[in-house]
Amino acid sequence: MLLKSTIRNVIEAQGANLGKKDMGLTREALASLPSLSAHALIVSGVRRCGKSTLLFQLLKAKYREALYLNFEDPRLYDFDRNDFVRLDELIMELDSKVLFFDEIQIIPEWERYIRQKLDEDFKVVITGSNASLLSKEIGTKLTGRHITRELFPFSYKEFCSYKKVKYSSDTMKSYLEKGGFPEYVKTGEDDILSHLLDDIIVRDIAVRYGVRDMKSLQRLTLYLIANVGKLVTANKLKVHFGIGATSTVMEYLSHLEYSYLLHLVPKFSYSVKKQMVNPRKVYAIDTGLVNINTISFSQDLGRKLENLVFLHLRRKYQEIYYFSNKGECDFVVQEKGAIQQVVQVCYDLNPDNLDRELDGLFEALDFFNLNEGIIVTMDQSDEFVRDGIIANVIPAHAYMS
């Protein structure tokens, strides 16, 4: 429980800092945010991807009189549900009908409070670093009165805009190395990404979910980000790390996904049960984070490019699968029951891998009865036709721009 004066001081201090803050690169997501209405706008994404900056940009563009409060401020560590009464009093005194709340999900029963403010005709924006903000549970507690958006680190287009460079194979290689976390792109200080990984593991997972075996969680996390693009199963991970139960591994994987640190892509199947039992492919939220926190080798470049293509697709689509039958195809993108794209990724097409890459793509295209697919490479352009079906070879910088 806090003093009302303490909460007031925090609001005033944070508000003063807003006026001094560099708004940075205008995020692509800003233009797609809906106007505030009777629904709360919830923006979620991995820690340090720019959610607060996006919120400041929205505030500056449309809602300059909004009340802003970041609940991760150390001065608010003792804030509990009883302090919402004091916050209400301050909101009345400050006479603002627009509320911007950062990381409010760390406060118990925050959903009930937000529902109350919506019922009182306040306009509300919430940001948070956990995908549970998008879950069906939140939809139940807010009875459908919310609109959700996800934010990721800089896209390739945003990276080039920030760096003021042109789309090219060279800038794509730079993006592959550095990734898109705004602060790291700005400074290039490696400690930013190593500390970020620690923060996610400790604050967003271990503390939030009461994980006791920190060592196993850390080892598992480092292993997974070092093996992006590879297939994993909970059973094999349990054996590899000597973790007592498969269910524990599955919980860790769920926590890692909810924190946005990792994404697990299932094998395409019309059977949901088969999707659940087949191995899944693992991808990280950012290739810069992978490079700084793992030992990188040249042979990893293909899998890291595959990771970038996944992130490019994930910014637009929720339903992404890999295809595996006689051959393999990296990505099958589905939306509302219809296949949108079939994509193969190969850093460098050469005589040794050409048939394998084409066979996997054409097999997937034939399976889905599609006439055209894509092979994303680092810097090659080409076209292959087989039985009237086209495989377009596109450089990554052209595909992602």
VOGU-3710 file (C-alpha; in Angstrom, 3 decimals, decimal comma):
1> mllkstirnv> 0,000/0,000/0,000  1,243/3,481/-0,902  0,647/7,060/0,124  -1,431/9,093/-2,274  1,395/11,654/-2,346  3,818/8,959/-3,519  1,607/8,019/-6,459  1,170/11,703/-7,308  4,930/12,275/-7,275  5,476/9,341/-9,610
11> ieaqganlgk> 2,822/10,568/-12,057  4,328/14,058/-12,058  7,900/12,811/-12,444  7,017/10,421/-15,253  4,989/13,137/-16,965  7,944/15,543/-16,791  10,217/12,903/-18,314  7,792/12,445/-21,196  8,424/16,016/-22,289  12,171/15,392/-22,462
21> kdmgltreal> 12,021/11,988/-24,131  13,348/11,461/-27,636  10,422/10,034/-29,586  12,821/8,145/-31,836  11,780/6,532/-35,115  8,058/6,731/-35,770  6,993/3,090/-35,617  5,101/1,520/-38,500  2,556/0,223/-35,980  1,523/3,765/-35,011
31> aslpslsaha> -0,502/4,288/-38,190  -2,456/1,064/-37,633  -3,498/1,770/-34,036  -7,246/2,356/-33,831  -8,802/5,488/-32,380  -9,612/5,022/-28,708  -13,198/4,159/-27,976  -15,183/2,203/-25,392  -12,613/-0,596/-25,781  -9,230/-0,704/-24,081
41> livsgvrrcg> -6,310/-0,772/-26,503  -3,795/-3,422/-25,384  -0,296/-3,383/-26,911  1,929/-6,305/-25,971  5,403/-7,373/-27,007  8,787/-8,478/-25,752  10,545/-6,306/-23,177  12,471/-3,336/-24,690  10,953/-3,649/-28,166  9,656/-0,065/-28,064
51> kstllfqllk> 6,165/-0,345/-26,536  6,642/2,680/-24,286  8,013/4,743/-27,181  5,027/3,756/-29,318  2,769/4,799/-26,470  4,565/8,171/-26,196  4,221/8,667/-29,950  0,482/7,978/-29,738  0,154/10,312/-26,775  2,018/13,118/-28,541
61> akyrealyln> 0,098/12,657/-31,786  -3,439/12,457/-30,394  -3,760/12,519/-26,610  -1,494/15,168/-25,116  -3,676/15,499/-21,998  -3,544/11,801/-21,148  -2,450/10,617/-17,729  0,559/8,324/-18,033  1,714/5,821/-15,406  4,378/3,097/-15,670
71> fedprlydfd> 3,766/0,510/-12,964  7,314/-0,865/-13,201  8,648/2,288/-11,562  10,557/1,159/-8,409  8,594/3,683/-6,357  5,435/1,703/-7,153  6,735/-1,728/-6,126  4,340/-1,790/-3,166  1,316/-0,753/-5,248  -1,556/-3,172/-4,643
81> rndfvrldel> -5,239/-3,338/-5,575  -6,212/-1,121/-2,636  -4,154/1,707/-4,140  -6,468/1,903/-7,137  -8,761/3,970/-4,900  -5,966/6,531/-4,413  -5,181/6,456/-8,115  -8,846/7,163/-8,834  -8,752/10,232/-6,613  -5,695/11,539/-8,464
91> imeldskvlf> -7,311/10,918/-11,838  -10,300/13,006/-10,745  -8,036/15,783/-9,486  -5,967/15,815/-12,671  -9,156/15,772/-14,744  -7,988/13,453/-17,515  -10,322/11,126/-19,383  -7,511/9,308/-21,230  -5,328/6,833/-19,318  -2,050/5,331/-20,526
101> fdeiqiipew> -0,820/2,468/-18,332  2,527/0,716/-18,844  2,936/-2,823/-17,430  -0,254/-2,649/-15,346  -0,586/-6,445/-15,576  1,881/-6,827/-12,690  -0,805/-5,478/-10,325  -3,357/-8,035/-9,026  -6,930/-7,598/-10,311  -5,926/-4,897/-12,787
111> eryirqklde> -8,543/-6,195/-15,241  -11,370/-5,336/-12,856  -10,027/-1,814/-12,476  -9,719/-1,309/-16,232  -13,270/-2,564/-16,737  -14,420/-0,018/-14,155  -12,671/2,825/-15,996  -14,193/1,748/-19,303  -17,633/1,732/-17,682  -16,907/5,279/-16,531
121> dfkvvitgsn> -16,242/6,296/-20,166  -12,489/6,634/-19,852  -10,300/5,886/-22,859  -7,587/3,406/-21,887  -4,315/2,217/-23,420  -2,322/-0,610/-21,819  1,094/-1,988/-22,691  2,733/-5,117/-21,336  5,547/-7,572/-21,973  3,511/-10,746/-21,726
131> asllskeigt> 1,330/-12,470/-24,312  -1,193/-13,328/-21,578  -2,532/-9,843/-22,309  -3,849/-11,308/-25,548  -5,249/-14,485/-24,063  -8,842/-15,619/-23,922  -8,697/-15,160/-20,161  -8,314/-11,399/-20,601  -11,169/-11,419/-23,079  -13,359/-13,018/-20,442
141> kltgrhitre> -12,393/-10,599/-17,694  -12,858/-7,549/-19,905  -15,938/-9,148/-21,536  -14,657/-8,443/-25,018  -14,078/-4,755/-24,395  -10,518/-4,660/-25,688  -8,601/-4,386/-28,960  -5,195/-6,037/-29,102  -2,041/-5,250/-31,037  1,421/-6,789/-30,913
151> lfpfsykefc> 4,695/-4,902/-31,271  7,996/-6,435/-32,323  11,542/-5,041/-32,471  12,384/-2,999/-35,583  11,448/-4,614/-38,881  14,020/-4,535/-41,680  12,280/-1,483/-43,155  12,381/0,295/-39,785  16,028/-0,702/-39,308  16,936/0,861/-42,659
161> sykkvkyssd> 14,883/3,978/-41,907  16,588/4,424/-38,545  20,048/3,856/-40,002  19,205/5,975/-43,067  20,467/3,261/-45,418  19,072/1,703/-48,575  17,639/-1,779/-48,968  20,468/-4,049/-50,106  22,174/-7,335/-49,359  24,732/-5,454/-47,245
171> tmksylekgg> 22,122/-3,791/-45,055  20,289/-7,117/-44,742  23,514/-8,713/-43,481  23,843/-5,889/-40,959  20,236/-6,421/-39,846  20,875/-10,164/-39,579  23,782/-9,410/-37,229  22,308/-6,616/-35,127  18,610/-7,430/-35,078  15,985/-4,824/-34,290
181> fpeyvktged> 15,967/-3,942/-30,592  15,899/-0,124/-30,800  18,361/0,634/-28,020  20,920/-1,845/-29,359  20,518/-0,584/-32,940  21,160/2,913/-31,581  24,185/2,178/-29,381  25,656/-1,158/-30,464  26,484/-1,970/-26,824  26,446/-5,758/-26,410
191> dilshllddi> 25,584/-5,557/-22,708  22,132/-4,274/-23,623  21,143/-7,600/-25,181  22,843/-9,789/-22,581  21,135/-7,904/-19,749  17,849/-8,005/-21,659  17,966/-11,795/-21,839  18,629/-11,972/-18,097  15,732/-9,601/-17,400  13,319/-11,697/-19,440
201> ivrdiavryg> 14,390/-14,959/-17,812  14,366/-13,564/-14,266  11,656/-10,890/-14,191  9,236/-12,008/-16,886  9,477/-15,730/-16,219  11,140/-16,876/-12,969  9,626/-14,222/-10,688  6,250/-14,042/-12,426  5,711/-17,807/-12,477  7,627/-18,798/-9,355
211> vrdmkslqrl> 10,216/-20,923/-11,178  12,572/-22,450/-8,612  15,051/-24,262/-10,855  16,603/-21,168/-12,417  19,666/-23,044/-13,645  17,633/-25,463/-15,789  15,515/-22,614/-17,155  18,620/-20,636/-18,121  20,341/-23,621/-19,723  17,214/-24,540/-21,668
221> tlylianvgk> 16,763/-20,957/-22,885  20,363/-20,608/-24,070  20,152/-23,965/-25,839  16,969/-22,984/-27,683  18,172/-19,579/-28,872  21,397/-21,226/-30,060  19,347/-23,687/-32,142  16,880/-21,484/-34,010  15,318/-23,174/-37,002  15,714/-26,639/-35,503
231> lvtanklkvh> 13,062/-29,125/-34,390  12,496/-29,645/-30,677  10,294/-31,823/-28,489  9,602/-31,577/-24,771  10,575/-35,225/-24,238  14,013/-34,869/-25,814  14,645/-31,601/-23,971  13,707/-33,276/-20,695  16,300/-35,989/-21,259  18,963/-33,595/-22,536
241> fgigatstvm> 18,747/-31,330/-19,487  17,840/-33,921/-16,879  14,615/-32,138/-15,989  12,318/-34,325/-13,892  9,094/-34,186/-15,900  8,019/-33,475/-19,457  5,257/-31,282/-18,038  7,905/-29,040/-16,451  9,635/-28,585/-19,809  6,282/-27,775/-21,411
251> eylshleysy> 5,645/-25,151/-18,729  9,055/-23,576/-19,389  8,352/-23,510/-23,124  4,978/-21,903/-22,499  6,585/-19,232/-20,301  9,228/-18,527/-22,946  6,531/-18,094/-25,574  4,386/-15,881/-23,356  7,401/-13,638/-22,746  7,785/-13,366/-26,556
261> llhlvpkfsy> 11,398/-14,508/-26,266  10,775/-17,651/-28,339  8,211/-18,848/-30,844  7,454/-22,509/-31,481  6,093/-23,322/-34,932  4,059/-26,533/-35,381  4,067/-28,903/-38,349  1,156/-28,324/-40,688  -1,591/-30,883/-40,325  -5,338/-30,791/-40,691
271> svkkqmvnpr> -5,368/-32,734/-37,409  -4,875/-30,534/-34,331  -3,806/-33,619/-32,381  -0,990/-34,318/-34,850  0,099/-30,701/-34,663  0,462/-31,058/-30,902  2,484/-34,305/-30,908  4,867/-33,526/-33,783  8,157/-31,695/-33,153  8,042/-27,929/-33,377
281> kvyaidtglv> 10,547/-25,513/-34,872  12,009/-22,911/-32,548  12,632/-19,265/-33,459  13,870/-16,329/-31,376  12,384/-12,850/-31,141  15,543/-11,247/-32,528  18,713/-12,375/-34,316  20,848/-9,755/-32,550  19,819/-11,307/-29,238  20,859/-14,705/-30,609
291> nintisfsqd> 24,243/-13,441/-31,819  25,179/-11,724/-28,555  24,103/-14,566/-26,266  25,387/-17,578/-28,210  28,557/-18,721/-29,939  27,885/-18,075/-33,607  29,342/-20,005/-36,510  29,136/-19,287/-40,221  26,923/-22,312/-40,808  24,270/-20,693/-38,602
301> lgrklenlvf> 23,610/-17,972/-41,203  20,984/-20,007/-43,028  18,999/-20,691/-39,875  19,286/-17,064/-38,748  17,994/-15,861/-42,113  15,149/-18,347/-41,689  14,517/-16,756/-38,271  14,322/-13,292/-39,868  11,829/-14,524/-42,455  9,729/-16,064/-39,694
311> lhlrrkyqei> 9,660/-12,744/-37,802  8,715/-10,912/-41,002  5,776/-13,283/-41,461  4,826/-13,258/-37,777  4,417/-9,482/-37,808  1,553/-9,990/-40,253  0,148/-13,426/-39,493  -0,693/-15,588/-36,480  -0,974/-18,987/-38,159  2,437/-20,146/-39,361
321> yyfsnkgecd> 3,498/-23,780/-39,858  6,323/-25,784/-41,369  5,583/-28,474/-43,961  7,171/-31,910/-43,833  6,382/-34,982/-45,897  8,898/-36,510/-48,289  10,652/-33,160/-48,322  10,440/-30,059/-46,129  9,293/-26,496/-46,636  10,039/-23,868/-44,040
331> fvvqekgaiq> 6,823/-21,857/-43,847  3,160/-22,299/-44,663  1,112/-19,234/-43,789  -2,609/-19,599/-43,200  -5,269/-17,014/-42,468  -8,976/-17,679/-42,009  -8,563/-21,192/-43,362  -6,831/-20,115/-46,591  -3,136/-20,569/-47,384  -1,563/-17,142/-47,971
341> qvvqvcydln> 2,072/-17,983/-48,676  4,386/-20,970/-49,004  7,978/-19,920/-48,362  11,312/-21,715/-48,471  14,459/-20,065/-47,073  17,990/-20,767/-48,286  20,906/-18,439/-47,573  22,712/-19,455/-50,772  21,301/-21,670/-53,504  24,005/-23,842/-55,053
351> pdnldreldg> 24,252/-27,111/-57,025  24,465/-29,116/-53,803  21,184/-27,893/-52,297  19,106/-26,680/-55,265  17,136/-29,887/-55,856  16,406/-30,360/-52,154  15,122/-26,815/-51,706  13,009/-26,925/-54,861  11,614/-30,381/-54,105  10,438/-29,286/-50,662
361> lfealdffnl> 8,784/-26,137/-52,014  7,128/-27,815/-55,009  5,856/-30,671/-52,843  4,197/-28,181/-50,493  2,731/-26,186/-53,397  1,326/-29,364/-54,923  -0,130/-30,425/-51,558  -1,977/-27,110/-51,201  -2,840/-26,922/-54,913  -1,012/-23,611/-55,363
371> negiivtmdq> 0,664/-22,320/-58,515  3,374/-20,127/-57,043  5,788/-20,093/-54,112  8,832/-18,210/-52,871  12,429/-19,064/-52,044  14,069/-16,307/-49,984  17,854/-16,086/-50,311  20,450/-13,608/-49,127  21,171/-12,033/-52,508  19,997/-14,267/-55,394
381> sdefvrdgii> 17,165/-13,736/-57,865  15,863/-16,457/-60,174  12,785/-18,343/-61,307  12,143/-22,069/-61,653  9,098/-23,663/-63,267  8,008/-27,273/-62,826  4,760/-28,581/-64,351  3,443/-25,042/-64,614  4,197/-24,261/-60,943  6,530/-21,321/-60,321
391> anvipahaym> 9,224/-20,914/-57,662  10,278/-17,273/-57,397  13,751/-16,767/-55,913  13,868/-13,413/-54,126  16,682/-11,680/-52,176  15,755/-11,151/-48,521  16,097/-7,366/-48,760  13,522/-7,293/-51,585  11,181/-9,739/-49,845  11,164/-7,837/-46,544
401> s> 10,881/-4,372/-48,012
//
